[in-house]
């Protein structure tokens, strides 16, 4: 029997929980789906998601962390799609977020993408739907 596996969430560790929540709410219109606090273990989990997807981004906040996390070179990025790439790009620029140049892998394609960087250095690829 073949089992089906569904991706449900990805987890990233964040230094400033409120700053990260605000970033994902403002930049990508994500909503807090749920929050779980574990004071005895000194960490909090916040699950964010868009209105149109069941996939969640789990933010893990460890109470005692003082130094930024090292992302390393194995993790690359998350990806989201958007109806109006240029409007999204200009919104993120106006909000002062770190964004890459608009790019396209195919010069003849009408779509494109750019990368948006969150407060902890994690990148999200924003792709023309």
Phi, psi and omega in degrees: 000134179267131179267148174261137178240130179244132176288127182245327177198163171234146183245134171230148178264136184235149182275321182235100187300311183295321178296320180291317178300313181299318179303307184291329176291315184283313185286319188238007180059029176287152177243151174286117179277320177193161181223134178230124181252135180235075185300326180294331178259358176062047172209160178230141175245132175233127180255125180246148176205162175272166180290341187252008183219151175270349179292137180240147171257117180267121174263125177252123179245118176263125188307316190270004184287128180247330183259145177301150177285151174268120182284325179084185183248008179269323179277136180253294185189166167266169177218141175227157174250155181216147181292316184240093185299315183294320177296319178296315180301312181293324177299312181294324175296313181298328178282354177083016179282155177282119179230150175277182174288155171291135183223166174216138178280338183233115184299338180267351181280148180277340182276176178193194182198167169207167178250139179243132184250131181275177184300337180263001178096001177285140182254144173239127175275125179256118189244139174298125180289000000 
